[in-house]
Amino acid sequence: MAATIDQQQWSIILGNDLQQMPGSTEQITSTEATTLTQLLLTGEYAKALQSSVAAEIFGTQLPETDPETVALESSLDLPAFLTKRIHSYLESTPSAPLTTSSAALDVLSIGIAALYAFVQAGWTGPEVGFEPVDILPAHVKSKAKELDRQALDMLAVGGETVYHLSPQILFLHMARIVLVDHLDLLKSKDAVVAKTAPWWALRTLFLQQRTLGGPTGLLQQQMLTLADEIEAIATKEVEQEQGSLEAIDKKEVMTRFWIEKGLILHWYTDDTKAYETFQKAQSTSGFRFKVTGALGKRTKFQQFDTSQLVVVAESSRDMASSRPAAYKSKVGSGPKNLEHNDDTVLEKIQFSELSEEDRARLGDLDLDPSKKIEDLHPIDHALLLAFCLNIKNTNPAHGLTVEQMFPFVTRVLETPNNWTVYTMALLLRSRLESDKSRTVERGALQLQALVDQTKVEDETSTVRERMHHFFSVPLPSKWELEKELAEQYMSLGVIRSALEIFERLELWEDVISCHQFLDQSDKAKAKCLELLEKTPKNAQLLCILGDLDQDPERYKEAWEVSGRRFARAQRSLGSYYFKREEYEPAKECYQLALKINPLFENSWFILGCIGMQLEEFDVAIEAFTRVVSIDPDNGEAWNNMAAIYMRNNNNLDAQHALRQALKEKRGSWKIWSNYMYCSMDVGDFTEGIRAMGMLVELRWKQKKENENEEIVDIVILDRIVQGLTRDLKDLYSRKVAFQESRIEELLLGITNRITTDPRIWRICGKFYFWQKNYVECLECHLKAYRSVIHNPKIETDQAEFEKAVEAAIEMVDWYRNLGPMTYKDEQGQEQLVAKDWAYRAKQMIKSLMARTRDSFEDVSAFEKLKDTMEDLKSEK
């Protein structure tokens, strides 16, 4: 019996038909539990919720005089009512004795049916056909609206409310009570059912999160804890040689789990971990794909093939052949794929046949884009879309990102084999086409087609198929799709159509935005006041009115009427104070909002900025730390943390923070400048040299005329060279001399750009003198001298003339010291550095004297030139 129940629950997870286990002597009999499993597998959730088991759990047949019915009608405490019914069912049933495992699986199945019914109503369609209240005692049907309101209230978390028009929200409330609130009870009653119960609790919580207005830390923590538990259970199950899962099913179980966990991480913008998780799913599935280039034509009039991005992929052999026949789509099934009908752009890229060289480049993925594309397992399609979404999340919104994502979507659309996955691919394509003039129309029409498809039953796709891979793709709900369509209309300037959709969805904030876009501020305010007359304690409307009037009292009122739970009110009030530089009250507001819901990255960032303004650096550091824990790629937050550390003379932590900032903002010369100073202050010469090189490159690109002095920090450059010439050690106790080649490369890079700064040439001279390259050293000092005397002011400005005199006398000393020295040429012959150094020095002084005699002959500096000339006359 236990083995059969074990097989049933894994069949529900995978969507596989119940079959006789290999080597099993147990027969699959038509028990109540088996019937429920079969109803779930065939997508008949209404029948499952109207079964005798559901009637027992939900009290459908209870008379109006029953104490439980009376209690539910008076208190509307559905959790207490269902808790009592579930405990009663698990302990005994009046109809027939059941094993503990079978009873626990019954309860689990009913919870899953309620969850699936909610998904069908709000995501996949078609209509469920009955209301959630219909499965409760008949006498409480009149309380349907009150029960819906209670469900909305109890499903709200962390100050984030559930979308108030979520269809049949009571189904989600029921599923949450059964699958989440009673998870520990189900696990304690039976170890077999405990294997998959946490998975369904995870799915329920993720759906709850997706109905909320924003992310919540509490649900995130609960889901990650459940994911760890599921991973341990699934891994153990997969490693068992004898079990209810066949080898191929084990692969799909783990692949599905990794994808679902990755989608949760992706939803919370933890993209690095999400990508790692998707990679685990790919490894488990055995799925292989490669993004490469192939020659082809994209337009009708293109005469030459050009390189096009393409994804070549193949499922593992066992996965490709394992798809249950019951779930295979009929020909032409799925959502309608609208065509371009463009006079220039082709419907799909026409690839040229691959050459032998191209095939060699593809390696073992020997797939020719010009030939027939092989079908993939739907789970591998879902994986491609997951990787595609990760590209979008980890790159800025620019053309390259769109071009990178398109091949993934195209590959999925080429071999449609599941309604839900195909719908998601069409949606992604619609989003990608929304910014291109030739495709924006098709994108909007495609989105409209996707909105329409969930309202009617598609004869070519069953409820069963639509649900089979629902949890493997982040398909938006019906109302989210409609909102996205309205936003698309807004971007196209079709404001009236967008307004109609927003009004139907009762998204009042967007309705107000439409009126404001149409320069109808008075109408926007009137609409808001009209709605408030009907629901005066609507916190969201009060906040919208506060936005319109910029009235802080409205935010305060919203905060109070919500029972001090509506975090948006405090965020808006904090923003109001922050814009007016009233930092103390702004800090209090954001702290209150973040205490309720700590997953708002922007709120933490603003709180950090407030802490910096108030010089409360502990508050600022904590806030920016929370920002980077939510989004590790937030360069501004890392930079601000570094600024605080630098102010507190904690340059080591500042350097680490700046290194993280540079991962996201490599083009910011200011961050590179701070990174250079921090690195040099802590003695990290390696990073200091790298930072100066990048800084010079970035500043040079932005330079204007006569701003060369801003390109190179002379003090830092001198410190780098001094570290070498003085035989210093760096942060890691290594001699700076090991960086000799990098320092020389840095100096060459600078002098190739800047040739008129004598200070730079003198620093170069120090470097070459240390190298004992006296010829180059003398040449650098000569260039330094020339940079000084090229200044036309030396003939009119006495200060500049005196600087030129000092430079000339210094140059004479370099001639005198280095000229007579020897070096070996390329042939190994001894040569003098400057054989005629005395003549050169004399000519240099003579030229300077002749140039400045008329202006400064009576100045003491000129006398120095005369004395130097007399000394040189005695030199040979």
DRENSE-11162 format. One record per residue (C-alpha): x, y, z. Coordinates in steps of 0.25 Angstrom, whole numbers, m for minus. Last residue first. Layout:
BEGIN
     x     y     z
     X     Y     Z
...
//
This chain:
BEGIN
     x     y     z
   342   275   m90
   337   283   m78
   343   297   m75
   333   304   m84
   322   297   m76
   325   304   m63
   325   318   m70
   311   314   m76
   306   310   m62
   310   324   m57
   303   331   m68
   291   323   m66
   291   327   m51
   293   341   m55
   279   340   m62
   273   335   m50
   278   348   m43
   270   357   m52
   277   368   m60
   277   360   m73
   262   357   m72
   254   362   m84
   264   364   m95
   273   353   m91
   261   342   m90
   263   335  m104
   278   337  m105
   280   332   m91
   271   319   m94
   279   316  m106
   292   318  m100
   288   309   m88
   283   297   m98
   295   299  m107
   305   298   m95
   298   285   m90
   298   279  m104
   313   282  m105
   316   276   m92
   308   264   m95
   315   261  m107
   318   246  m104
   304   244   m98
   302   230   m92
   315   226   m96
   316   212  m103
   322   199  m100
   319   188  m111
   310   177  m108
   304   177  m122
   291   183  m117
   298   194  m110
   305   192   m96
   305   204   m87
   314   215   m83
   314   227   m74
   320   240   m78
   306   246   m81
   299   242   m69
   305   251   m58
   308   264   m66
   296   263   m75
   287   261   m63
   294   273   m56
   291   281   m69
   277   277   m68
   276   282   m54
   282   295   m58
   272   296   m70
   260   292   m61
   264   303   m51
   265   313   m62
   251   309   m68
   245   311   m54
   251   325   m53
   246   329   m66
   232   324   m62
   233   333   m50
   238   345   m58
   226   344   m68
   229   350   m81
   239   341   m89
   236   329   m80
   221   331   m84
   223   324   m97
   223   310   m90
   231   301   m99
   243   303   m89
   236   294   m79
   232   282   m88
   246   283   m94
   252   281   m80
   243   269   m77
   247   263   m91
   261   264   m87
   259   257   m74
   252   246   m81
   264   245   m91
   274   244   m80
   266   233   m74
   265   225   m87
   280   226   m89
   282   222   m75
   275   209   m74
   280   206   m61
   266   201   m58
   265   210   m46
   270   221   m55
   258   217   m64
   248   218   m53
   253   232   m48
   253   237   m62
   239   233   m64
   236   241   m52
   243   253   m58
   235   251   m71
   222   251   m63
   226   264   m56
   230   271   m69
   215   270   m74
   215   272   m89
   215   258   m95
   202   252   m90
   195   241   m98
   207   232  m101
   213   237   m89
   202   231   m80
   202   217   m87
   217   216   m87
   217   219   m72
   206   208   m69
   214   198   m78
   227   201   m70
   219   199   m57
   213   186   m62
   227   181   m65
   233   185   m52
   222   179   m44
   231   169   m37
   239   181   m32
   228   184   m22
   234   174   m13
   223   164    m8
   219   165     7
   204   164     3
   200   178     5
   212   183    m3
   227   183     0
   237   195    m3
   250   194   m11
   251   209   m11
   252   210   m26
   239   201   m28
   230   208   m17
   236   221   m22
   230   218   m36
   216   215   m30
   217   227   m21
   221   236   m32
   208   232   m40
   200   234   m28
   205   248   m26
   204   251   m41
   189   247   m42
   188   246   m57
   176   251   m66
   173   264   m58
   186   271   m62
   183   268   m77
   171   278   m76
   177   288   m87
   166   284   m97
   156   274   m92
   157   260   m87
   146   250   m87
   153   238   m94
   166   242   m87
   159   241   m74
   154   227   m76
   168   222   m81
   176   229   m70
   166   223   m59
   168   209   m65
   183   210   m64
   182   216   m50
   173   205   m45
   182   194   m50
   194   201   m44
   187   203   m30
   182   188   m31
   196   183   m32
   201   193   m22
   192   188   m11
   198   196     0
   186   200     8
   186   214     4
   190   211   m10
   178   202   m12
   169   212    m6
   174   223   m14
   172   215   m27
   158   210   m23
   154   224   m21
   159   228   m35
   153   216   m41
   140   220   m35
   141   234   m41
   145   228   m54
   131   221   m55
   132   212   m67
   133   199   m59
   120   201   m52
   115   187   m49
   127   180   m46
   133   193   m41
   124   194   m29
   129   181   m24
   144   185   m25
   139   198   m18
   133   191    m6
   146   182    m5
   155   195    m5
   146   202     5
   147   190    14
   162   191    14
   161   207    14
   155   207    28
   159   222    30
   145   225    35
   142   234    23
   148   223    14
   138   213    20
   127   223    17
   131   225     3
   132   210     1
   118   208     5
   114   219    m4
   121   212   m16
   115   198   m12
   101   204   m12
   104   211   m26
   109   198   m32
    96   190   m29
   101   177   m34
    99   169   m21
    84   172   m21
    77   168    m9
    89   166     0
    95   179    m7
    83   187    m2
    83   181    12
    98   185    13
    94   199     8
    84   200    19
    94   195    30
   105   204    26
    96   216    26
    90   213    39
   104   212    45
   108   224    38
    99   233    44
   105   246    38
    91   251    36
    93   252    21
   100   239    21
    88   232    28
    79   238    19
    86   232     7
    86   219    14
    71   220    16
    69   224     1
    76   211    m2
    68   203     7
    55   208     1
    61   205   m13
    63   190    m9
    50   188    m4
    51   174     2
    50   178    17
    35   178    18
    29   182    32
    42   187    38
    45   193    24
    33   202    25
    36   207    39
    50   210    36
    46   217    24
    37   226    32
    47   229    43
    58   233    33
    49   242    26
    46   249    39
    60   251    42
    64   255    27
    55   267    24
    62   269    11
    49   273     4
    51   261    m5
    54   252     7
    41   257    14
    32   253     3
    39   240     0
    38   236    15
    23   239    14
    22   230     1
    30   219     8
    21   220    20
     8   219    13
    14   207     4
    17   199    17
     2   197    19
     2   191    33
    m1   202    43
   m15   197    45
   m18   200    30
   m27   212    34
   m15   218    42
    m4   217    31
   m14   223    20
   m17   235    29
    m2   237    31
    m1   237    16
   m12   246    14
    m6   256    24
     6   256    16
    m1   264     5
     6   264    m9
    m8   266   m15
    m7   255   m25
     2   246   m18
    m6   248    m5
   m18   244   m13
   m11   232   m18
    m7   229    m3
   m22   230     1
   m26   221   m10
   m16   210    m5
   m21   211     9
   m36   209     6
   m43   213    18
   m53   222    11
   m58   212     2
   m69   217    m6
   m66   232    m4
   m52   228    m6
   m55   224   m20
   m61   237   m23
   m49   245   m17
   m40   237   m26
   m48   239   m39
   m49   254   m35
   m34   255   m34
   m31   248   m47
   m42   257   m54
   m35   269   m48
   m21   264   m53
   m27   262   m67
   m14   265   m75
   m16   252   m83
    m3   247   m76
   m10   251   m63
   m22   243   m66
   m14   231   m70
    m6   232   m57
   m19   232   m49
   m24   220   m56
   m10   213   m53
   m12   216   m38
   m26   211   m39
   m23   198   m44
   m38   194   m44
   m36   183   m54
   m47   189   m62
   m42   203   m60
   m28   199   m64
   m33   192   m77
   m41   204   m81
   m30   214   m78
   m20   206   m87
   m30   207   m98
   m31   222   m96
   m16   224   m95
   m13   218  m109
     1   225  m108
     9   213  m113
    16   212   m99
     2   213   m92
    m3   202  m101
     8   193   m96
     5   197   m82
   m10   193   m85
    m5   179   m90
     4   178   m78
    m8   180   m69
   m16   170   m77
    m4   160   m75
    m4   163   m60
   m19   161   m59
   m18   147   m66
    m6   143   m57
     8   143   m62
    15   130   m67
    28   129   m59
    31   115   m65
    34   101   m59
    21   102   m49
    12   102   m61
    18    90   m67
     7    80   m67
    m4    90   m64
    m7    94   m79
    m6    80   m83
   m17    75   m73
   m26    86   m76
   m26    81   m90
   m21    87  m102
   m26    86  m117
   m40    90  m113
   m36   103  m106
   m45   106   m95
   m48   121   m95
   m43   133   m86
   m29   128   m85
   m27   131  m100
   m31   145  m100
   m20   150   m92
   m10   143  m101
   m16   148  m114
   m15   163  m108
     0   160  m105
     1   155  m120
    m5   168  m125
     4   177  m117
    17   169  m121
    12   169  m136
    10   184  m135
    24   186  m129
    31   178  m139
    36   188  m150
    38   199  m140
    45   191  m130
    44   193  m115
    32   184  m113
    38   172  m120
    45   167  m108
    33   167  m100
    25   160  m110
    36   149  m112
    35   147   m97
    20   145   m97
    21   136  m109
    31   127  m101
    22   127   m89
    10   123   m97
    19   112  m103
    23   107   m89
     8   107   m85
     3   100   m97
    14    89   m98
    20    83  m111
    24    95  m119
    37    92  m128
    41   105  m134
    36   114  m123
    46   109  m113
    58   111  m122
    52   125  m125
    51   129  m111
    66   125  m108
    71   132  m121
    63   145  m117
    70   146  m103
    84   151  m108
    79   160  m118
    70   167  m107
    82   168   m98
    90   174  m109
    80   185  m111
    80   190   m97
    72   188   m84
    84   185   m75
    89   171   m73
    87   161   m62
    71   160   m62
    70   159   m77
    80   148   m78
    74   141   m66
    61   141   m74
    67   134   m86
    73   124   m77
    59   121   m71
    54   121   m85
    64   110   m89
    61   102   m77
    46   102   m80
    49    97   m94
    57    86   m87
    45    83   m78
    37    82   m91
    46    71   m96
    52    76  m109
    48    73  m124
    59    73  m134
    60    85  m144
    60    81  m159
    72    86  m167
    77   101  m168
    81   102  m154
    90    90  m155
    92    82  m142
   105    75  m139
   105    78  m124
   118    70  m123
   126    81  m128
   119    93  m133
   132    99  m138
   134    86  m146
   121    88  m153
   124   103  m156
   137    98  m163
   130    87  m171
   121    98  m176
   107    99  m171
    95   101  m180
    90   115  m180
    80   120  m170
    67   127  m174
    64   135  m161
    49   134  m158
    37   142  m162
    45   151  m172
    46   166  m169
    44   175  m182
    29   175  m186
    24   171  m172
    13   161  m170
    19   158  m156
    12   146  m153
     3   143  m141
     6   130  m133
    m8   126  m128
    m7   119  m115
    m6   104  m114
    m9    93  m123
    m7    92  m138
    m4    78  m138
    m8    72  m125
     0    73  m113
     7    62  m106
     2    61   m91
    m5    47   m92
     7    42   m99
    16    43   m87
    30    49   m91
    41    39   m89
    47    39  m102
    54    52  m102
    58    50   m87
    65    37   m91
    72    42  m102
    77    55   m95
    71    67  m101
    77    75  m112
    81    89  m115
    86    99  m125
    83   114  m121
    85   124  m132
    92   137  m134
    93   142  m148
   105   144  m157
   102   151  m170
    98   144  m183
    98   154  m195
    87   159  m204
    77   163  m193
    64   168  m199
    55   159  m192
    61   162  m178
    68   153  m168
    78   145  m176
    87   134  m171
   101   130  m167
   102   124  m153
   107   129  m140
   107   121  m127
    99   120  m114
   100   105  m110
    91    95  m104
    91    82   m97
    81    76   m88
    86    64   m79
    74    67   m70
    82    67   m57
    93    76   m63
    83    86   m69
    76    86   m55
    89    89   m48
    92   100   m58
    78   106   m55
    82   106   m40
    95   113   m43
    87   124   m51
    78   126   m40
    89   127   m30
    95   139   m38
    81   145   m41
    76   147   m27
    66   156   m33
    55   151   m24
    47   145   m36
    60   139   m41
    62   132   m27
    48   127   m28
    50   123   m43
    63   115   m39
    56   107   m29
    46   103   m39
    56   100   m49
    64    92   m39
    52    84   m35
    47    81   m49
    61    76   m52
    62    67   m40
    48    61   m42
    51    59   m57
    64    52   m55
    57    43   m45
    46    40   m54
    56    35   m65
    62    25   m55
    49    20   m50
    43    25   m37
    35    17   m27
    47    12   m21
    58     2   m21
    72     8   m25
    70    19   m15
    79    31   m19
    67    39   m26
    59    38   m13
    70    43    m4
    73    55   m14
    58    58   m14
    57    58     1
    69    67     3
    65    76    m8
    51    77    m3
    56    82    11
    66    92     5
    54    97    m4
    45    98     9
    55   107    16
    56   116     3
    41   117     2
    39   121    17
    51   131    16
    45   137     3
    31   137     9
    35   145    21
    44   155    13
    32   160     5
    33   164   m10
    22   173   m16
     7   175   m19
     4   161   m15
    m2   150   m24
    12   145   m28
    15   143   m13
     3   134   m11
     7   126   m24
    21   124   m18
    15   120    m4
     6   110   m11
    17   104   m19
    26   103    m7
    15    96     1
    13    86   m11
    28    83   m10
    27    81     5
    16    71     3
    24    63    m6
    32    53     3
    24    55    15
    13    47     8
    22    34    11
    26    38    25
    11    39    30
     4    46    41
    15    55    45
    18    60    31
     3    63    29
     2    71    43
    15    79    40
     9    83    26
    m4    87    32
    m3   102    31
     4   101    17
    m4    90     9
   m17    91    15
   m19   105    20
   m11   110     8
   m20   102    m2
   m32   108     5
   m27   122     3
   m23   119   m11
   m37   114   m14
   m43   126    m7
   m36   135   m17
   m46   131   m28
   m41   141   m38
   m31   151   m32
   m39   164   m32
   m33   170   m19
   m19   167   m23
   m13   162   m10
    m7   173    m1
     7   175     3
     9   180    18
    18   168    21
     8   158    17
    m6   159    11
   m13   145    10
   m21   147    23
   m27   160    18
   m30   155     4
   m36   142     9
   m45   150    19
   m50   158     8
   m53   146     0
   m60   140    12
   m69   153    14
   m72   152    m1
   m77   138     0
   m85   139    12
   m98   135     5
   m91   122     2
   m90   119    17
  m103   110    18
   m98   101     7
   m86    96    15
   m74    99     7
   m71    93    m6
   m80   103   m13
   m72   114    m6
   m60   112   m16
   m69   116   m28
   m72   107   m40
   m69   105   m55
   m54   106   m54
   m53   116   m65
   m43   112   m76
   m32   116   m72
   m17   116   m70
   m14   127   m60
   m25   132   m50
   m36   122   m51
   m27   110   m55
   m17   114   m44
   m28   115   m34
   m33   101   m38
   m19    95   m37
   m18   100   m23
   m31    95   m19
   m28    81   m25
   m14    81   m18
   m21    83    m5
   m31    72    m8
   m19    63   m12
   m11    66     1
   m24    62    10
   m26    49     2
   m11    46     3
   m12    47    18
   m24    38    18
   m17    28    10
    m4    28    18
   m12    27    31
   m19    15    26
   m34    16    24
   m46    11    31
   m59    13    23
   m70    24    23
   m69    30    37
   m55    34    35
   m44    34    46
   m33    42    51
   m28    48    38
   m43    53    35
   m45    59    49
   m32    66    49
   m35    72    35
   m49    76    39
   m44    83    51
   m33    90    44
   m43    94    33
   m53   101    42
   m41   108    50
   m35   113    36
   m49   117    31
   m52   126    43
   m65   132    37
   m69   135    52
   m84   133    51
   m85   125    39
   m73   116    42
   m79   114    57
   m93   110    52
   m87   101    41
   m78    94    52
   m90    93    62
   m98    86    51
  m112    93    50
  m109    97    35
  m107    83    31
   m93    78    27
   m92    73    13
   m80    81     8
   m72    80    21
   m59    84    14
   m52    71    18
   m63    61    17
   m68    67     4
   m54    67    m1
   m53    52     1
   m67    50    m5
   m63    57   m18
   m67    71   m22
   m53    77   m21
   m48    65   m29
   m59    67   m39
   m55    81   m40
   m41    78   m42
   m42    69   m54
   m28    72   m60
   m26    57   m64
   m15    55   m54
   m23    62   m42
   m35    53   m45
   m26    41   m46
   m20    44   m32
   m34    46   m26
   m38    32   m32
   m25    26   m26
   m28    32   m12
   m43    27   m12
   m38    13   m16
   m39     8   m30
   m28    m2   m29
   m13    m1   m34
    m8   m15   m32
     3   m18   m22
    13   m29   m27
    23   m19   m31
    35   m23   m40
    34   m11   m49
    23    m1   m43
     9    m3   m50
     5    10   m56
    m2    23   m52
    m1    34   m62
    10    44   m61
     8    58   m57
    22    59   m50
    18    64   m37
     4    56   m37
    12    43   m41
    21    45   m30
     9    45   m20
     3    33   m27
    16    25   m27
    18    27   m12
     3    23    m9
     6    10   m17
    18     7    m9
    11    10     4
     0     0     0
//
